Amino acid sequence: MKKFKLGTKVNLMLLLIAIVIGVITASFSFKTYSDFIYDNYLANATHVTDTVAKVIDTEALVEWEDKILEVYNAIPDAERIDSDNTGSEGYEEYLANFSGIETNDEAYDALYASLREVYEVNDVQSMYIFYLDAANKKLLYLIDVSDDAVVPGVIDPLYEINFGLLTDPSVGFPAYQTNTKEYGYLVSSGAPIYDKQNNIIGYAMVDISMNEVMSKRLAFLVVLVGVVALVSLVLSLVLIYVFKRGVVSPINSIAEAASLYIESEDRVNDNIFGKLSVKTGDELENLSNAMKKMAKDIEEYIVNLTKITAEKERIGAELSLATEIQASYLPNIFPAFPDRKEFDLYATMDPAKEVGGDFYDFFLIDDNQLGLVMADVSGKGVPAALFMMISKTLIKNQAMFDKEPGRILELVNKQLCDSNEADMFVTVWLGIIDISTGVMRTANAGHEYPAICRVDGKFELFHDKHGMPLGTIPGLKYREEEIIFNSGDTLFVYTDGVAEATDASNELYGTDRMIDALNSKEFANCDEIIKTVRADVDGFVKEAPQFDDITMLAFKYN
């Protein structure tokens, strides 16, 4: 690769700066000039349109409009062909309905004469009045006084954005600019026309050509670029001369010291920048001093970086260990109770970070009662994980003494409120099933609705009564629900990380998709159910990051 001397680089830099300044100056001047022209044309188009709307003979317009609409309304919708289909079969037949309708019509002649006068005075390209067919979102031409006029009765389709503007009289039809291959640059504007009862009877539209002024704008740009280029060249030559005499040599000294500093294996003892002597009394001397300070800061930074890297590695190792501890804290060996054939269950928890705040649990309270827990702690990360472990322990311990779900949540809520200085809370769904009878008693502390599938049916949400999350308000009572399970019935509980999983466009996965996924595979066992839902969630979110813990538990009563 070819190397350039510092002086050459400085010269190139100055030339580049001059070019950039010139481009910015030319761009700003050109934009200011263009905006001025554009604003004037918009204002002119708006003024002309407003003039048409005010001077038009509304009685004559109503009379002429009624005549056009009488023909228009008599034509079936299927035979009304709009201008997008010009040349198609039936278009000429449609226009034939209006053929000669304006001949010897006094209202039309009066309207045409007044509009044509405004048209010729204001140097516009086209001027016409149309009727808004709001029901079909079409505009119907009533009268066009342009040199290349459209005949009365022509229909144009109406874009949705323009329909919204036309149906709001307070907005009207603001002026706008277009550039098409057929007409070039145009400024268009519209205004509603009111009758004496202040009802809108039509819209006036005006198009003004900007082709000539756009050509002048191009000529202005050519002259502007030439002047700016000349000024930039002169400025560059002056600056190059100044830098060549007073800057290149000191900069070369600093650059050489920097190169030696990079190549040095012992920067502290070599003291390369300490030997540098630049006594110019200006910014170059400041630069030299700054380089000396930078060298010292770099040396301190390297020392600190080594310490920080070691600390990050330590924290990473601790988080990895915390992940393993949390994973082992949740029951994760399946089948969980291989000797119990009366039921099947399976559960998973995938944290959004190294550690999560969701948890599930299942445990035998005695030989005949099984407890199921699904919970979600507020927040994420280490604080949520600690609160999760406390909550899980309290719920399980309390369930061993009080076998009533509502009472268990009431007592755990009290314990969490007593020492909750961080104001954290946890939503909990708790169910205790009598294995011999299939009767499950549940309580819900602000958690997601469970989904239940009867053996001869499909999964549906079970809308149980919600209480407040645990840890929010002491002294709360929790209402119990009863669910009777028959052989083959299945329960699915989850955290909001399932329903609130989002794709790249921030669309939620939602419970409807979850229920569809649950019902997509009949007679599946518990682990198949959870894997099916997780695969459906992953297929929905695709490459979008996971923002919340995803936890699920499936229970089947045999």
N, C-alpha and C positions, 0 to 999 in steps of 0.2 A: 504493500500500500504506500502510495506517495506521501511524503511528509512535507508539511509547509512550515516555513519559518514563522516565528511569532508575529513579526511585522506584517507578513502576508495575511495571517489569520486576522490580525487587528483590522487591516484594510478591508478584508472581506466582511468582517463583522460590521464595520462602519457602512459599507455599501448596503449590507442587508438591512441595517437599521434605517438608512435613508429610504430604501425601497419600502420597508414596512410602514414608515411614517407617510411616505407618498401614497401608498395604497390606502391607508386609513383615511388620510385627508381627502383623497379622491372619492373614496366610498362614502364618507360622511357628506361631502358636498353634493355628490350625485343623489344620495338618498334624500337629502334636504330638498333639493330641486324637484325630485320625483314626487315626494310627499306633497309639496306645495301644489304641483300640477294636479295630482290625484285628488287632493282635498277640494281644489277649485272645481274640478269636473263633477265630483260628487255633489257639491253644494249647488252647482248649476243645474244638474239633473233633477235634484230635489226641488229646486225653485220652479223649474219648468213644469214638473209634475203637479206641484201644488197649485200653480197658476191654472193649469188645465182643469183640475178638480174644482176650482172656485168659479171660473168663468163659464163653464159648460152650462148650457140650458138644460136643467134637470128635467123639466116637463117634456121637452123634446126627446131627451134620452130615455125617459120612462116609456114614452109612446113607441119609440123605435125598438127599445128592448122588449116590450110586450109583443111586438110583431115578430121579432126573431124567436122569442121563447115559444110563441104559439106554434111555429113550425118545428122548433127543436123538440118540444115536449110531445108532439104528435108522432115523432119518429121512435120506434122501439129501441130499447137500449142496445140490443144486439146489432142494430144497423147503424149505430153512431160510431163512425170510424175516426180515430184521432189522427193528428198530423204525423205521428211516428210511423203510420202505415200508408203514407202517400204512395200511390202507384199500385196498392194492393187491390184485390177484387172487392168492389163495393164502395171504394173511397169516392170515385167520381159520381156514383149513384147517390151517395150521401150528400155531396155538395150540390147536386142538381136540385135538391129540395129548396135551396136558397137562391137558385139562379134567378137573377133579375129582380130580386126582392126590393133592392134599393131604388129601382127605376121609378122616377116621378113621385118619390116619397118626400114630402115636405120636411118631415122631422129629420130624415137622414140628410137631406141637402143642407138644412140649417146647421146640423151638427158638423157635417163635413166642412162647411165653409169656415165656421169659427175655429175648428181644430187646425185646419190647413193654414189659417192665418198665423196661429201660434207656431205651427211647425216651420213655416218659412222664415219667420222673424228670428227664431232661436237657433237655427242651424243645427238641427238634430237629425239623426239618421232615420229613426222610426218613432211613430207616435200612434198609439191605439188605445181603445177602451175595450175591456172584456167583462163578461159576467162570470161570477164564481158559482159553478155547480158544486155546492158543498157536499151534496149527497154522494156524488160519484167522484169527487176530488178531481174535477176537470175545470178548465177555464175555456169559455166560449167567446170567440171574437165577435164584438158588436160592430165596431167601425175602426178602420185603419186608414190613416191619411198619408202614410209613407209613400215614397216613390215606388218601392217594391211592395205595395200593400198586400195584405192577406185579405181575402174576401170574407164577408160576414158568414158566420156559421162554422168556421174552422174551429176544431177542438184541439187543445193541447193538454197532455197529461200534466198533472201538478205534483211536484215533489212534496214529500211529507213536511220538510222544513218550511217550504213556502206556504203550504196550507196552514200551518200554525201561525204564520205571520199575517196571512190574509184574513183569518177568522178572528183576529184580535185588533179591533179598530184603533186601540190606543197605541199600537206599535206601527200600524200601516205596513209599508213595504220599503224598508230602508234602502238607500242606494248602494250598489255594489258593482265591482268590476269583473269582466270576463275577458278571456282571450281565446278565440276559437279560430280554426282553420278557415271557416266560411266567412266570418265577419271581422276577424282581427280583434283589436282591442275595443271593447265597448264598456261604457258606464250606463247602467240601467237603474231606473228608479220608478217607484209606484206610489200611488196615493188613493185612498178610498174616496168615492163620490157619494155625497149624501143628498137625499131629497129634502123637501121642506119639513118633513116630519122627522128629520135626522136619522133616517134609515139608509143603510148602504145599498145603493142601486147598481154599483159597478166600480171598477177600478181603472184609473188612468195609468198608462205605462209609457215611459220615454226611454229611448236608447240614443246615446250620444257617442259618435265615433271618436276614438283617441288615436287613430292610426297616424295622422299627420303630426300631432304633438309628440308621439313616440319616436317618429323619425327625427324630429328636432332634438329630442332628448339624446338620441344616439350621437348626433353631431356634437352636442354639448359635451358628452362624455369623451369623445375623441380629443377635442380641444383641451379639456380639463386634464386628461392623462398626459398630453404633451407638455403642458405648463408644469404640472407637478413633477414629471420626469426630469425636466430641465433644472428646476430648483433643487431637486434631490441630488442630481449629479454635482452641481456646484457645491452644495453643502457637504457632500461626501469628500470631494477633493480637498476642501478646506480642513475638514476634520482629520483626514489622512495625513496631511502635512503636519498638523499640530502633534498628533500622536507619534509620528515618526521621529520627530525631534526630541520630544520630552517624555515619552512613556515607554517605548519599546525596550530600551536598555534596562531600566529597573524591573520591568516585568520579566524580562529574560532571566535576570538574577533570581527573582522569586520562583520562576518556573523551574530553573535548574536546581534550586534548593529543594523544591517539592519533589522532583524526580529522585534526587539522592535520598530524600526522606523515605520515599516509597520502597527504594531498593535496600535500605539499611536493615540489617538484622538486629541491631542494638540501638534503637532510636534514642534511648535515654542517654547513653554514654557518648554517642557520636555528637550529640548537641548540634545538629545540622542547622536548625533555624537560629540557634543562639549565635552562630558565626555570621549569619546574614546581616549585612549592614546596608540599609537603604535610608539615606538622609535627604529626602526630597522636600520635606516640610509640607507635604500634601497628602492626598488620599492613598498614594502608593506607599508612603511610610506607614500610614494606618493599616494598610493591607499587610505589610510585612510584620507589624506588631500583632495583627490578628492571626496571622499564620503561626507565629510563635506560640500564641495562647492556644490556638487550635491543636497544635502538636501536644501541648501539655494536657489539654482536655481529652484528646484521643487516648493518651496513655492511661488517664484515670478511667475513661469509659471502658477500656479493655479489661481493666481490673474489675470494675463493677459488673460488666457483662458476664464475666466468668462466674461471679458470685450469683447473679440473677439466673443464669442458665442452670447452675447447680440447684438453686432453690426451685425452679420450675420442674426440674426432673424429680425432685423430692415430692413436690405437690402432685405431680402426675402419678408417681408411684402410689402415693397415699389415696388418690382418687380411684386408681385402679383397684387397690385393696378394698376401698369402700364399696365399689361396685360388686366385688366378689362377696363381701360380707352381706350386703343387702340382698343379693340374689340367693345366698344360702339361707337368709333369714325367712324367706318365703318358702312354703312347701313346694318342692320342685321335682319330686320323685313320683313318676307315674308308671303303672297304676298306683294311686295313693294308698288304697286299702285292698290289696290283691285278694284277701280272704273274704271280702264282703261283696257278694254278687247281687245284693239288693239294689245297688246303684252304681253309676259310672260318673266320673267327673274329670275335668281337665281344666287347667288355667295357665295363662301366660301374662307376663308384665314386661313391656319394652319401654325403658325410660327414654325421654327426649334428650337428657344429658347423661353424664356419667352415673349419677344416682337420681332417683325419682321420688315423687311424692305419692304415687298410686300404690295401693297394695291390695292383695286378696288374701284370704285365709279360709281354711276348712279344717275342722277338727271334730273328733268324736267326744261329745260331752259325757256320754256313757254308752253302753252297748247298743242302745236303741235310739239315740238322738245325735244328729249330725248338725253342726253349725257351719253356715256359709257366710262369708263376709266379702264385700266389695267396697272399696273406699278410695277417696281422692283428696289429698291434702292440698290446701291453697299454696301457690307458689311452686318453685322448682329448685333443684339443686340440693346442696347439703342441708340447709335449714329444713326443707320439706322432708328430706329423708329422715332426719332426726325425729321430727314430729310424727312422721309415719311410724317409726319403730315404737315410739311411746304409745301411740294410739292403738296399734296392733296388739301390743302387750296388754294394755288395759282392757280392750274388748274381749280378748280371749280369756284373760284371768277372770273377768267379771262373769263371762258366760258359764264358767265352771260352777259358779255359786247361784246365780240367778238365771234361770232357764227361760225367762220371759223377755223377748227381744226389746219391747218398749222399756221395761225396767232396766235392762242392761245399758241401753243408750242413754237413759236418764242419769244413771250413776256415772258412766264414763264422761258424759258432758260436764257433770259437776266437777269431776277430778281434773279435767282439762282446763276448765275455767279458773280453778283455784290457782294455777301456776302457769298462766298463759300471757306473760308479759310481752311476747312478740305479736300478740293479737292474730295468731294463726287459727285456722279452723279446718275441719275435715268433714266431707260429706260421706255418709255411710249407708249402705244397704245391708241389713242383717236378717238372715233367715235361719230358723231352727226347725228341722223336720223330724217328725216321729217316723222312723224307718218302717216300723211294723204297720202303721195305719196310712202313711202317705200324707198326713196332715202337717202342713208347714205354717208356722206363725212367723210373720215378718214385721219389720219396722224400718222406716225410711227417714234418714236425717238429711234431707235436701239432695239426695242422690238421683241418678238417672232412673227412669222407669225400667224395670226388668222386662224381658220378653219371654213368653211362655208358648210352647207348642204342645197341643194335645195330640195324642197318638193318631187320631183320625182327622187332624186339622193341620193348620199352618201356624207359624210363629206370629204372635201379635203382642203389642205392648200391653203390659198390665199396669193400669194407671192407679197405683196405690197412693195413699195420702202421704204428703211430704211434711216433715217437721223441719225445724231450723238445723243447719249443720252443727256438729259438735264443737264446743269451744267458743261459741258466740255469746250466749246468754245463759247464766246459771238458772237452775230451777225449772227447766223446760220438761214437759211431758211429751211422750211419743206414742202415737196411736198404732195399735197392732192391726195387721190384716191376716186373714187366713186363706191359704191356698191348699186345695185338696188335690194331690197328685194321684193319678191312676197309672197303671203299668204302661210304660212307654212314653209318658209325658216328659218333656224336656224344659229346663230353665236356662236362660242365658242372661247373665249380668255383666256389666261393662262400665267403664269410666267415660267421661266426655271426650277423651282423646280419640275415641272411635268416631262418634258422630261429628266432632268438630275438626276432623282431619281436613286439610285444605289442599287444593291443587295450586298450580302456578298462578292461576288467575284469581286466587283467594275465594273460590267457590267451596262451600262446605260439603262434606260427604253426606251427612244427614242420616237420621234414623230410617227414612224411607228406603234408602239404598241398603242400609244395614239389614232391614227386614227382608228385602228382596234377596240379599246374599244368603241369609239364614234359610230361606225357603227354596234356594236353588238346588239343594241336594237333599232328597228325602231319605229318611231312615239312616242318617249319618250318626256315627258315634261322636262323643264329645270332642276328642282331639281333631276330628275331621271338621266339625262345626267351626271351631276356632280358627283352624288353618284356612278354611274357605273364606271366612270374614276377613282375615288379615290379608289374604291374597287379593280380595276385592278392594280393600282399602288401598293397598299398594298399587294396584292397577289404576285406581282413580287419581291418587296424588302424583304418581309417576316420579319425576325427579325432584319434586318440591320437598323442602326440608321438613322434618318432623318437629312440630313446635310443642307438642304435649305428650305426656306418657300415654301409652296405649295398653290397657289392661282388660282382660276378658276371662270369664269363668263360665263353663257349661256344666250342667248337672242333669243326668238322666235317671229317672226313677224306674227301676226294673220290676 
